[in-house]
């Protein structure tokens, strides 16, 4: 990527530079421990001084200007959407070679992909993604197009049958609780709520989930049976779990013998810079500590090839994989090996996947750059918002003034800009500070991203002015 383009060449998300205005809310509080690498460092000019530092008259003038700008925005009749992290059509086009594949009916081992069998998936494809995910091929299962389905299947098996180290099925326990790093992935929380599993929010740090808090909770409470982790470019914060944190998660003492970490590595290959962050190796850490069955890893090609016709993956210890396939075999004979073979032929090898993802980066990184530019120009220095600068993934996480996220989203909706509902990134949809907003800039065109971000900032400015003037 050319010098000066989107992203910084660093291995983990970095704090704002010390010479920029990094305090949130005009210095009223320090940066949230949920997002220690957030920035609020747009150009600080006479017009962009912190609202809390302005006189009542200046604040009233800003509020009047913000209301006029919003009224003009609402009159435009926009129809823009920043709600879901979907690949853009141009990204999907990158995998259109799948339409002419596979060119054979047999894989390299002579397996007829048209027939039944091969519950673990096609070895040709598994070997490619085993290298990329850092697991042995024998410990990787290739399945259908959705890793979310694999997560539901694992939770269902744990609930009905129990895991490899369970004393009884989870459904027979008096209470089951799950740790949920927050802000986090709303679909993870939806699954837990559907099962009736109690969710316990734990904060994010710049190295991943707060492992100090996690160690205390799991050591004392046998009802805490598991936790979610998105280890690389987390949804929505862009957090990258350090190997230090992974080592502690893999080796910590737990009151529940069957404590399980669902390691959703959905964005492991979705880099926004040429400096590609390597995922922490939790499976090896847990195995070395004698807790090999603690980890179930998930990944997919949903945002690599075609979202609606990709391949989901599950990995774990040999015992965990055997446990999963044993239960899967009660209701399945084999996956879509034709789809596996065409993916294997499209990519060829692990380097082929990396080259393919570089093309994704060329399409996606400019959109993230524009998000950061507009946020900096419109909100920088006002002390009313801070945001992440992720090195990969699909989202930008924004914290606005406490108590105004819902208002920002309502204003945007009325102006024709759809945003993810406030609180979506928290268990039960409840953000205790009503401050977090997730932005998903990948699907819209680049001009639409700019237009949507300009509108978003107009709404943030008005909501902040209302809050402070009120």
N, C-alpha and C positions, 0 to 999 in steps of 0.2 A: 504494500500500500504506500502511496507517495507520502513523503514527509509532510506533516501538517494536516493529514487527513484524520478522520475520526479515531478516537481512542488514544490511550497512552500505552507505551511499551512497558508494562509492568505485569508481574505474575498474578497479583491479587488486587482487588479494588483499593485505590489509594485515597488517603484523606485529601481534602482540598489543600492547595498550596498555602503556606503560612502567611503569605502577603495578600491574601484575598479575604474578603469579608465572609467568615465562615460561621459566625454565630447566628442562630435561628431567632426569628422574631425580634430583630433589633437588639439582640443581646439579652432579652428577657429570660432566656434559658439556654443552656448549652445544647449542642447537637444531640439528638436522640440516640440512646444506646441501641435502638433498633437499627439504625442506619448510620454508623459512624463515618462512613465515607461519602455522605451526601454533600452536595455543594450548593452554595448560594453566592456565586461569584461572577455574576454578569457585570457589565460596565456600571460603575458607580458614578453617577453624574449628579448635577444639581437637581435634576428631575427624578433621580433614582435613589435619593437618600431614604433611610428607613422611615416608614410611616410613623412609628412610635416616637421618632425624633422631631416630628413636624409640629408646628403650632396648631391649635384648634382651627384657625382660619385656613391654614394650608391644607390640613386634613379634610376640611369641608370642601375646599376647592377640588382636591383630588377625588373625593367621593362624587361630586357633581360631574366631573369629567369622566369618571368610570361609568356612571349611570348613562351618560350620553353615548359613550362608546358601546355599551351593551345594547342600548335601544337600537342603535344603527346596525349592530350585529344581528339582532333578532329580526330586523326588517329584511334581511337578505334571503331568508327562506332556505337556509343550508340543510343539507342531508349528509352528514359525515359520521363515521363510526370508528371509534378507537377502543372497542370493548374486548375483542378476542384476539389472541395471538395466533392468527392464521397465516400461512404462507400466501404471498401475493401470487396472482396468476403467472407472473414472469418467473417466479421461483418454481412453480409447478412445471412450467415449460422446460426447465432444465432436465427433467426426467422423462420427457416425451419419448425418448428412445425405448422406454418400456413397451410402447405400443407394438413394436416389431419383435419383441422377445417373449419367450426364449426361442432360439433358433433350433433347439434340439428337444427331444422328449426325455433325455437321460442326463444325469449329472456326471461329474468326472469319475464317480465310483460305479457308474452303471445303473444307478437307481432310476427306475421308471417313475417320473414325477406325476404321471397321470393316475397312478393307482393308490390304493390304501397304504397305510403304514407310515413309519418314521415319525412317531409321536413327538420326538424332540426337535424335529425340523431338519432341513437339508444341511448336511455337513459343509457343503461348499460355501453357503452363506454364513453359517455359524462361525466358520474359521476366520472369515473376514472381520466380523464384528467382535469376535473374541479378542483379536489383536487390538482393535480400537478401544474396547472397554476394559482391557487389561485383565481378562479372566481366561482360564483354560477352555478350549472348545468343548470339552466333555462336560463342562459345568455351565454351558449356555444353551438355553432353549429358544428356538425361533418359532413364532406362533402366527396369529392373525394380525390384522392391521392395527390393533389398539393395545397399547400397554396398560391403559386404564382398565380394560377388561381383565388383564392378567392380575392387576391389583385387586380387583373385586373378587376374582377367583381365589386368590391367596387368602384374603380376609374371610371368604366363605368357608374355605377348608379349615382355617384356624377356628372359626366359630362353630362349625359342625363336628369336626373331627379332632381338632387340636393339632399343634405343630410337632415337629420331631422331638422336642424336649418338654412337651406339655404334660402335666399330670392329668389333665382332663380337657375337654373341649372348652373353648372360651365361652361359648353360649351357656355353659353350665356354671360359670362363675357368678358369684353374687353381684360383682361389679367389674367392668373392664374400662380402664382409662388409657388414653393415648396422649402423648406429648406432641404438640403441634407448634413448631417454630413459626412465629408470626411477626410480620406479615408473611403469608404463605399462599399455597395453591388452593383455590377455593374448591376444586373438584375433590381433592383429598379430604377436605372437611365434610363435603357433602356425603361421601362414602361412609365416613365414620358416623355421621348423624343418622344415616339410613339404617345402620346396624344397631343404633342405640348405644354406641360407645361414647363415653364421656370424654370431652376434649379439654385438655389443659394447655393453655398458651404458654410458650416460653419465648423469650426475646431472641432476636438475631444479633450477632455481633459481626465484626469485620472478618472473622475467621469461621463463620457458620453459627449454628445454634449455640446458645449460652451453655457451655458444657459444665460449668460449675453448678448452675441451677439444675441441670439434668441429672448430674451425679447424685445430688442430694435427694431428688425426687425418686429416682429408681432404686436407691439404696434403702429407702425407708418404707416404700409402699408397694406391696405385692400386687395390688390391683392395677398398677401401671404396667401394661403388657407390651407396649411398643411405642414407636414414634415414626413420624415422617421425616425424611431429609431429602431435599433437592440439592445435591452436593456441588454442582457446577452451574454457575450463572442462575441462581435460584429465582424462582417465580414468586414475587415480582421484583425482589431487591437486587438481583444480580450477584448476591453473595457467593463466594467460593469457599468451600470448606477446606481448611488447612489440613495437612497430614497430621499435625499435632493434635487437632481436635478429633480427627478420625481415629487416631491411636487410642485416645481416651474413651471414645464411644465404644470401640471394639473391646477394650479391656476392662471397663468399669464393672464393679460389683452391682448386681441387681437383685432385689428381693424376689422378683418373679423369675423362676428358672427358665421360662420360655419367652423372656423379653425379646422382641423382634423389631429390628430396624428396617423399615421399608425405604430403600435407597433408590429414589426415582431420579435416575441420571438422564432426564429427558433432553437436556441441552448440552451434553458433554462435548458435542462436535460443532456447536453453533457459536463460533468465534467471530468477534467484530474487529479483531486486529490480527496481524500476522504473528504476533506473539501468542501462541495457542496455549492456554492454561491446561495443565494436565489434572485430571480428576484425582482426588485422594483415594488411596487404596484401602478401603474399609474392610473388605473381605479378607485380605491377608493379615491385617491388624487383628481382626477378631479371631481368625484361625490361630495365629501365633499365641493369643491369650487364652486359647482353649474354649472359645465361644464361636466356633465355625458356623453353627446353625443360627446365630443371631441375625444374620444379614440375608435379605432377599433384595436383589438388585433388579431394576427395570430400566428399559430403554426402548426406543423405537426409531423407525425411519420416517415417522409421520411428517416431520418437517424437513426431511432430507430428500425423499423421493416424492410420493404422492400422499397427501394427508389421508385420503379416503381409501388408499390401496397400498399401504406400506406393510411393514413387518414389525411386530412387537417382540421384545426379547425379555427373558427372565434368566437370572443367574444366581448362583449360591454355592454352598458347599455340595460335594457329591451326595451327602445325605439329604440335603434340602431339595436338590433337583430330583432325586429318586422319590422323595415324599410328594412333591408337586405332580410328577408324571403319574404316580400311582393313582392319585385322585382324579387327575385329568382323564386317565384311561377309562374311567367308569362312564364317561359321556362323550368321548372323542376317539376317533380311529387314526386321525392324522391331520395336519394342517394343510394349507394350500401350498403344496410344494412347487407347483407351476409358478406361483408368484415368487417363491423363494429363488427359484432358478433364474427367473428373468432379472431379479435384483442382483444376483451373483454375476450374471453376464453383463449387466449394465455397468457395474463398478469394477469388476475384474479382480481387484484386491483392495487391501486397506488403503493404499496410496490413492487408488482411484476414488475412494470415498472422500479422502482429504482434498483431492483436487476438485471434486464436485462441490464440496462445502466452501471452497474459496470463491466459487462462482456465486454461491448464495451470499457470501460476505460482501461481494462487490455490489449486489443489489440492495442489501439490507443496511449496511453501514451508513450510507449517505442519509437514510431516513433518521437514524439515531442521531447523526450529526446535526440535522436540522431541528430535531426536538430540543437538543441541548442549546443550539444557537438561539432559538426563539425564547426558550425559558430564560436564558441569560439576558437577552436584550429587553424582554418585557418585565421580568420579575427580579432580575439580579439587583441586589442592593436594597430592595424594598423591605427586606426582613419579614416577608409574608409566606415564603415557600423555600423548600430545599428539595433537591432531587438527586437521584443516583446517576452515575456515569458508568454503566456496566461495560465490561470487556467482552461480553457475549450474552447469548440468550435472546429473549423476545420482548422484554419489558423495560420500562422506566418507571420507577416508583417515586412518587411525589408526596411530600408532606406539606400541607397548607396549614394555615393558622388553626389551632385546636378549636373544634366546634364549627368549622366551616366547610368540611369536605362534602357533607350532604347538600349544603347550599350551592356549592360550586357545581355539583353534578346536576342539581335541579335547574340551575340557570342554564347550563349547557344544553340540557334536554329541551328546554323551552326555545333555545336558539337553534335547534336542529343538529346538535352534536351529541352523539350517544357515547357515554362513558360507563365503565363498570360500576355497578352500584357501590355506594360507600359501605365500608365494612366487609366487602367481599373477601379480602385477604386475611380475615380473622375468623376463628371458630365462631359458629352460630351467626356469622355476619355482623358481629358487634365489635367495632373499633372503639375501644374505651375513650379515645381522645377525639374521635370523629375528625381525623386529620389525614389519613392515607388515601391516595388515589393511584390506581394502576393505569398506566398508559401502554397501549399496544400499537406501535406504529408500523408493523410489518406489512399488513394487508393493503392499506390505501396506497394510491400512487404518491410519488414524492410531492407534487403540488398540493394534493389533498392533505398530506401530513402537515405541510406548512400552514395551510388554511385552517385545519383543525386545531393546531397548536396556537395560532394567533387567537382563535376564538376561545380556547381553553384559558389562555392567559388573561383575556378580557374578563372572563367569569371569575377567575381567582382575584383579580384586582378589585372587582366590584364586591365580592363576598368579604374580602379583607377590609375594604373601606366601610362597609356596613357594620362589621363586627367592631372595629375600632371606634367608629363614630358613635355607635350605639352605647 
